């Protein structure tokens, strides 16, 4: 335990390839493993269970089934998948199918959802560790006093619990406290026990503002799948298909969430948008995009630490070097796509923010974004943002030590690979 004047800890991950778990984590892993026989990674079994748990049977347009089959096949190719990992993937796949059922049912009962007009969202696009999460939560903290006297958020965001279960079960609608939040409380507690250092890389709480990439998973087409496991077959399939229809499915979900829990204008965030700018721009006319930038080498190393550390949730041993090599290729492709497509969203609707500039003047960056979005930065919104800053100092939880050598990489080669991006946005 460190006191208020101690420096936050620096953690050296020496068990990435061969994970070690605490005595508190082992019973959880054993319990999950014991459930594996009842949690097959099988499309028919997953559909049957989703229908049984919701009492519904309409999954919507069935084009997702091919994508689901491709992902399931890719999961089968992961070497060293352990029983707890099978259960983990089964639970995620099951939830995405349930979300489809619940959305289809909601739209059937309330077709007026389709008539909701989405205001042009404000979208944060950048790699992890470039300030995206901090900026997302910072802007999401802004509240203003409404004419009714209630404090309301400036932007509509998706908290972690809602991103996982966006649509309530019919049997749970209106129950308080919301059972979805309660379930997420348990999931976060388990995650913190099994992966105690994950919060140093990406802090997660039940009400933490989360990415809409989780909503894209409900249509089974998202870069999220690549971060959950080493699935190069899925990656190749995903990259070979246009993503427009899946962003349109996202837009429908955002309308449904506004219908259920209100909101005026969405604040979104995902690294996936870096390579999907033409699609983002077409599906969300007038979109405002904030691009965050930082020296790509430490950013990528930090991202690799997060990906290889979380891989312990599903496999042993973890193929650290293979994952790292794959992601260097993947991120080079993504950043080159950004260089190619950056002009799709013109300067009247976008801004580039360097990490160091953001850290030096956080409120100044907020003011630029508000101005770009045409939003007034009221005194109460400014105060709520400053209150958030006061309780969320950078690095307060500690840091993870990283190096190219950890992943079998050469830093000079990395700099050469990412040179087009660095020259375009950091020179």
C-alpha angles and dihedrals in degrees: 000000000000122000125228092274098046123102113251112258125266110220122208111203105214096162104058094119096038107027122212121204131204123249087252092055098048097072090051092051091046091050091050092047091053089060095055096098090060094045108064121176089233125130097219093048092047093050092048093050094045091053092047094050095049102032088231133111109184111097094176124236107007099218088102090072093078091051091048091051092051091051093046090051090049091052090055088059094058106112118229097016106173129205095259088053092053090053091047094053092042091055093050094047091047092052093050090052091048089050090055092051093048094047093049090050092048092050091048091053094040110030088164087080088080089061094060111112115220116221112230103280126229107236128195112207122185144107119277113276093031092102097270097126093044092048092045093053092040093056091039090058092062112112133176133196111253124215087262090061095249122129109242132181119257090220132032111237136176114245116213094256092051093047089058097043106018097165123048124235110254089241091054101043111131096007115140129238087038108245089217090064091047091053091049091051088059093045092051091049091052092047091051091052097046096039105026094168097050092090089064089061101036119000113220128188132162093260097034112131105255139195124267087226083092088062091051087059088067087071091045095238116104144111086241090085090063091057094049095058144352098273110153091164090059091045092055092048092048094049092050094058132074111244100207097106091049093052087050088054087051090053091053090051091051089053090050092050091050088051091052102040107010130237136162108215129011126237108200135180138184139136087226090075090066090078097032102057096127090051094044091049093048097047096042107040113206093017116172113220127197111195116202120203137190138157099295098216099067089035092056093044090053091048091050090052090054094047097046093042093052091047088078086077091074114014146039127230099025113224093225099171094044092051091047095050091048093051094049087059092044096050093045088056092047096048092046088053088054091051089050097046104031093107092059087087106048128219092263088066104029145051135192115224122193115213096234091050090050093050091047094052113014096164091047090057090049090053091051091052094048090049092049091049092047091240122142112236100220122198093251091052090049091050094050090050091050090049089054091050091051091059100039109056115173114266095006091139095047133256141266117239113230138179137172089245091062089068101034092254134138115228095210090054090049091052091051091050093051097038096108090056095044093048091050100046110016106036 
